[in-house]
């Protein structure tokens, strides 16, 4: 076998084929000529041969919580497997995945038998079909998971990390904040009662921004219909502690979980103005951007809207109405990596920054890091200390962990995820074949 043939076979096995040698140099012949149409046609076609869902056994808890996410695996005839993720309603999402694959439009949707690298075609085919019956819910979440798996396949087939395929590094590293929802603790410290200890812990690790939910107890009691001045003062107590102890060095984001009417939201926003917070997130339901625009124009507090929306079509109204100071999306809900990048680019045309939501599973974490690395208008990205330190490592070998308040994208092909085999061998991760050819 000649050296040329050996090299050609290696490139083919690596998934690069003729495209892998474009622009290669040889001391004898110099630059190789551009790849011809004939050589492109000689590439082995790739197609999806099997679709799987991965869920987790009942009773499994990690760091005190059951994993709420699920994975979608797309197998190909080349041996490359792409994995995507969504959450939190696993059984309903698996049913939707089964429906999409089994539907008469399954071939048009670009699943079994189709090339997974046709990312745009598959996205629109699934979106068009499901939008006919009102897009959203499990359909959008499964579309997001499929799209993430396709990007994983594309990166693996080219030997490149996903962020490279999205345009390369707009940022060398990604600044993160830490979400601290009620019930989560660090060293048994609660944010409501131990804000100084929590923020000192984060500051010592270089994380200089925190998000928490001090208004939630009142909202749960009143149904979001009313908040009194006394209740506001009580909710402001941990915020005052942070400002007293850390000055303006520690950024503060407040999430209020879309449970308030406009009048109450205005009262909350005005109460936060002296504390120069990073943003007030989701004060209202997401269905009325005109009311959001009223709120944003009536306060100096930045307003963030939100992972509750999906696709650039819904975010267009947010931006046209001037309803948000910062746009937040969830890669596993908004339509996948493709749509997250488009939402970011759309927001950038309005000079509005973006802040990815990552309060889900490990593939959301990886996907968000790749996306955030490639978008110019990144403000900051969410992180959860107990996720990347305790939950994700149960399944993943190479979880990106923030260093000095920043996280960097993995350089492996595709998403760059290195899965552990033990959860599958123990039966903690349960694989269900949805369809195969």
C-alpha positions in Angstrom: 0.0 0.0 0.0 1.4 3.4 -1.0 1.8 6.2 1.6 -0.7 8.2 -0.4 -3.3 5.5 -0.1 -2.5 5.0 3.6 -3.1 8.7 4.2 -6.3 8.7 2.2 -7.7 5.7 4.2 -6.8 7.4 7.5 -8.6 10.6 6.5 -11.6 8.6 5.5 -11.7 6.8 8.8 -11.4 10.1 10.6 -14.5 11.3 8.9 -12.6 14.0 6.9 -12.4 12.4 3.5 -11.4 14.6 0.6 -12.4 17.7 2.4 -9.8 17.0 5.1 -6.9 17.7 2.6 -8.1 20.9 1.1 -5.2 23.4 1.3 -2.7 20.8 2.6 0.9 21.4 1.7 3.5 18.9 0.3 7.2 19.7 0.0 7.2 18.2 -3.4 4.1 19.7 -5.0 3.3 22.7 -2.9 -0.4 23.5 -2.2 -2.9 20.9 -3.4 -5.5 22.1 -5.9 -9.0 23.0 -4.7 -11.3 20.1 -4.0 -13.3 19.3 -7.2 -17.0 18.5 -7.5 -16.1 15.0 -8.4 -14.0 14.4 -5.2 -16.9 15.8 -3.1 -19.3 13.4 -4.8 -17.0 10.6 -3.8 -17.5 11.2 -0.1 -19.4 8.5 1.6 -23.0 9.7 2.4 -23.9 9.9 6.0 -27.3 9.0 7.3 -29.1 8.5 10.6 -29.7 4.8 11.2 -31.0 4.8 14.8 -32.7 7.2 17.2 -32.4 6.6 20.9 -33.7 8.2 24.1 -31.7 8.1 27.3 -33.5 8.6 30.6 -32.5 7.8 34.2 -33.9 5.2 36.6 -36.5 6.2 39.1 -35.1 6.8 42.5 -31.7 7.9 41.2 -30.5 11.0 43.1 -27.3 12.9 42.8 -26.4 15.6 45.3 -29.9 15.2 46.7 -31.8 15.6 43.4 -33.1 13.4 40.6 -31.7 14.3 37.1 -34.5 16.1 35.4 -33.0 16.0 31.9 -33.0 13.4 29.1 -30.7 12.8 26.1 -31.4 12.1 22.4 -28.8 10.0 20.6 -28.5 9.9 16.8 -26.5 7.0 15.4 -25.1 7.2 11.9 -23.9 4.6 9.3 -20.4 6.0 9.8 -20.2 5.1 13.5 -20.5 8.7 14.6 -23.1 9.2 17.4 -24.4 12.7 18.3 -26.0 13.4 21.6 -28.5 16.2 22.5 -30.4 17.1 25.6 -33.5 18.7 27.0 -35.6 18.8 30.2 -37.6 18.5 32.4 -40.6 16.3 31.4 -38.9 13.2 30.2 -41.8 10.9 29.5 -43.7 13.5 27.5 -40.6 14.4 25.5 -39.9 10.7 24.7 -43.4 10.4 23.4 -43.0 13.4 21.2 -39.7 12.1 19.9 -41.4 8.9 19.0 -44.2 10.8 17.3 -41.8 12.9 15.2 -39.8 9.8 14.1 -42.9 7.7 13.3 -44.9 10.6 11.7 -45.5 10.3 8.0 -43.2 13.4 7.6 -40.4 11.6 9.5 -38.3 11.4 6.4 -39.0 15.0 5.5 -38.0 15.9 9.1 -34.6 14.6 8.4 -34.3 11.8 10.8 -34.0 8.1 9.8 -32.2 7.8 6.5 -31.3 11.4 6.2 -28.0 13.2 6.5 -27.7 14.7 10.1 -25.4 17.4 8.8 -28.3 19.0 6.9 -29.0 21.0 10.1 -31.0 23.8 8.6 -33.2 21.6 6.5 -34.0 19.3 9.4 -34.7 22.2 11.7 -37.3 23.8 9.4 -38.9 20.4 8.5 -39.5 19.6 12.1 -40.5 23.1 13.0 -42.9 23.4 10.0 -44.6 20.1 10.9 -45.0 20.8 14.7 -45.9 24.5 14.2 -49.0 23.3 12.3 -50.3 22.1 15.7 -49.0 25.1 17.7 -45.3 25.1 18.3 -43.9 24.9 21.8 -43.7 22.6 24.8 -42.3 19.1 24.2 -42.1 19.6 20.4 -39.7 22.6 20.8 -37.7 20.9 23.5 -37.2 17.7 21.4 -36.4 19.8 18.3 -33.7 21.5 20.5 -32.2 18.2 21.6 -32.2 16.8 18.0 -30.5 20.0 16.8 -27.8 19.8 19.5 -27.1 16.2 18.5 -26.7 17.2 14.9 -24.1 19.9 15.8 -22.3 17.2 17.8 -22.3 14.9 14.7 -21.1 17.7 12.4 -18.2 18.6 14.7 -17.2 15.0 15.1 -17.3 14.4 11.3 -15.0 17.4 10.8 -12.8 16.9 13.8 -13.7 20.4 15.1 -15.3 21.7 18.3 -18.8 23.2 17.8 -17.7 26.8 18.6 -15.4 26.7 15.6 -18.3 25.8 13.3 -20.3 28.7 14.7 -17.6 31.2 13.7 -14.8 30.6 16.1 -13.9 32.4 19.3 -15.6 35.8 19.9 -14.3 35.3 23.5 -11.4 33.3 24.8 -13.3 32.6 28.0 -16.8 33.1 29.4 -17.6 35.0 32.5 -20.2 33.2 34.7 -22.5 34.0 37.5 -23.8 31.5 40.1 -27.5 30.8 40.4 -28.6 30.1 44.0 -32.2 29.0 44.0 -34.1 28.2 47.2 -33.3 24.8 48.6 -29.8 24.7 47.2 -27.0 25.2 49.7 -23.2 25.6 49.7 -21.8 24.1 52.9 -25.4 24.2 54.3 -25.5 28.0 53.8 -28.8 29.4 52.6 -28.7 32.6 50.5 -31.6 34.1 52.4 -29.9 33.7 55.8 -26.1 33.5 54.9 -25.6 35.8 52.0 -22.2 37.0 53.2 -20.9 33.4 53.5 -22.2 32.4 50.1 -20.8 35.4 48.3 -17.4 35.1 50.1 -17.3 31.5 49.0 -18.0 32.5 45.4 -15.6 35.5 45.5 -12.8 33.2 46.6 -13.3 31.3 43.4 -13.4 34.4 41.3 -17.2 34.4 40.7 -18.3 37.9 41.2 -22.0 37.7 40.3 -24.9 35.8 41.9 -28.5 35.3 41.1 -31.2 34.5 43.7 -34.9 34.7 44.4 -35.7 36.8 47.5 -39.2 37.8 46.4 -40.4 34.3 45.8 -41.8 33.5 49.3 -44.1 36.6 49.0 -45.1 35.7 45.5 -46.0 32.2 46.5 -48.2 33.4 49.3 -50.0 36.1 47.4 -50.0 34.5 43.9 -48.2 37.5 42.6 -51.1 39.8 43.2 -49.7 42.1 45.9 -46.5 42.9 47.8 -46.4 45.3 50.7 -43.7 47.7 51.7 -42.8 45.6 54.7 -42.6 42.5 52.5 -40.3 44.4 50.1 -38.0 45.4 53.0 -37.8 41.8 54.1 -36.9 40.6 50.6 -34.2 43.3 50.3 -32.3 42.2 53.4 -29.8 39.9 51.7 -29.3 42.4 49.0 -28.4 45.1 51.5 -26.0 42.7 53.2 -24.2 42.0 49.9 -23.9 45.7 49.2 -22.7 46.5 52.7 -20.0 43.7 52.7 -18.9 43.7 49.0 -19.9 47.1 47.7 -20.5 47.1 44.0 -17.9 44.3 43.3 -20.5 41.5 43.6 -23.0 41.7 40.8 -26.6 40.8 41.8 -29.3 39.4 39.6 -32.8 38.9 40.9 -35.2 36.4 39.4 -38.9 36.7 40.3 -40.2 33.7 38.2 -42.8 35.6 36.1 -45.4 35.5 38.9 -46.3 39.2 39.4 -48.8 41.7 37.9 -47.4 44.9 36.4 -48.2 47.0 39.4 -46.4 44.7 41.8 -43.5 44.3 39.4 -43.1 48.1 39.2 -43.0 48.3 43.0 -40.3 45.6 43.1 -38.3 47.2 40.4 -38.4 50.6 42.0 -37.3 49.1 45.3 -34.2 47.6 43.7 -33.0 50.8 42.0 -30.7 52.0 44.8 -28.8 48.7 44.7 -27.5 48.9 41.1 -28.4 45.2 40.4 -27.3 43.5 37.2 -30.9 42.7 36.2 -34.5 41.9 37.2 -35.5 38.7 35.5 -39.0 37.5 34.4 -41.2 39.8 36.5 -44.2 39.1 34.3 -45.6 36.3 32.2 -44.0 36.1 28.8 -47.1 36.6 26.7 -47.4 40.5 26.7 -44.3 42.3 25.5 -46.2 45.7 25.6 -46.4 45.4 29.4 -42.8 44.5 29.5 -42.0 47.6 27.5 -43.9 49.7 30.0 -42.0 48.1 32.9 -38.6 48.6 31.2 -39.3 52.2 30.4 -40.4 53.0 33.9 -37.3 51.8 35.8 -33.6 52.2 35.7 -33.2 48.5 36.6 -32.2 46.4 33.6 -35.0 43.9 32.6 -34.1 40.4 31.4 -36.5 38.3 29.2 -36.0 35.1 29.1 -35.6 31.3 28.7 -39.4 31.0 28.7 -39.4 32.1 25.0 -38.2 30.1 22.0 -37.1 30.8 18.5 -35.9 34.1 17.0 -39.6 34.7 16.0 -40.7 35.2 19.6 -37.6 37.1 20.6 -38.1 39.5 17.6 -41.1 41.0 19.4 -39.1 41.4 22.6 -36.6 43.4 20.7 -39.0 45.4 18.5 -41.0 46.4 21.6 -37.8 47.4 23.5 -39.1 45.1 26.2 -35.7 43.9 27.5 -32.3 45.2 28.4 -30.8 41.7 28.2 -32.0 38.7 26.3 -31.8 35.2 27.9 -32.4 31.9 26.2 -32.0 28.2 27.0 -30.2 26.2 24.3 -32.2 23.1 25.1 -35.6 25.0 24.9 -35.2 27.8 22.3 -34.6 25.5 19.3 -31.1 24.3 19.9 -27.7 25.7 19.1 -28.8 26.9 15.6 -31.6 29.0 17.1 -29.5 30.3 20.0 -26.9 31.7 17.7 -29.6 33.3 15.6 -31.3 34.8 18.6 -27.9 36.2 19.7 -27.2 37.7 16.3 -30.7 39.2 16.2 -30.3 40.8 19.6 -26.9 42.1 18.5 -28.5 44.0 15.7 -30.4 45.9 18.4 -27.2 46.3 20.5 -28.8 44.1 23.2 -26.5 41.6 25.0 -27.4 38.0 25.7 -27.0 35.8 28.8 -27.6 32.0 28.3 -29.6 30.1 30.8 -27.9 26.8 31.9 -30.0 25.6 34.8 -30.4 22.1 33.3 -28.1 19.1 32.5 -24.5 18.6 31.4 -25.1 18.8 27.7 -26.9 22.2 28.1 -23.7 23.3 30.0 -21.4 22.2 27.1 -23.7 23.5 24.4 -24.1 26.9 26.1 -20.3 27.2 26.5 -19.8 26.6 22.8 -22.5 29.0 21.8 -21.4 31.7 24.2 -17.8 31.4 23.0 -18.9 32.2 19.4 -21.4 35.1 20.0 -20.1 38.7 20.2 -22.8 40.1 22.4 -22.4 37.9 25.5 -23.0 39.7 28.8 -22.5 36.8 31.2 -23.5 33.1 31.4 -25.3 31.2 34.2 -23.6 28.5 36.2 -24.6 26.3 39.2 -21.8 25.3 41.5 -23.5 22.1 42.7 -24.2 21.1 39.1 -20.7 21.2 37.7 -19.1 20.0 40.9 -21.4 17.2 42.0 -24.2 16.2 39.5 -22.5 16.5 36.1 -19.3 14.5 37.0 -21.5 11.5 37.8 -22.1 11.2 34.1 -19.3 13.1 32.4 -15.5 12.8 32.7 -14.5 16.2 31.5 -17.0 18.7 32.9 -15.8 22.3 32.3 -15.3 23.9 35.7 -15.0 27.7 36.1 -11.5 29.0 36.9 -11.2 32.5 38.4 -14.8 33.2 37.4 -14.5 32.1 33.8 -15.1 28.9 31.9 -13.6 27.8 28.5 -14.9 25.7 25.7 -13.6 22.1 25.3 -11.4 21.5 22.3 -12.6 18.0 21.5 -14.6 17.4 18.3 -18.3 18.2 18.4 -19.5 19.1 21.9 -16.3 17.5 23.3 -18.3 15.5 25.9 -16.5 12.4 27.4 -19.3 10.2 28.8 -18.7 7.8 31.7 -19.8 4.2 31.0 -20.6 3.4 34.6 -24.1 5.0 34.8 -25.1 2.8 31.8 -23.5 -0.3 33.2 -25.2 0.2 36.5 -28.6 0.8 34.9 -28.7 4.4 36.2 -28.9 5.5 32.5 -31.6 3.7 30.6 -31.4 3.6 26.8 -34.6 3.2 24.7 -34.5 2.7 21.0 -37.1 4.9 19.3 -36.5 3.6 15.7 -33.8 2.2 13.5 -33.2 1.1 10.0 
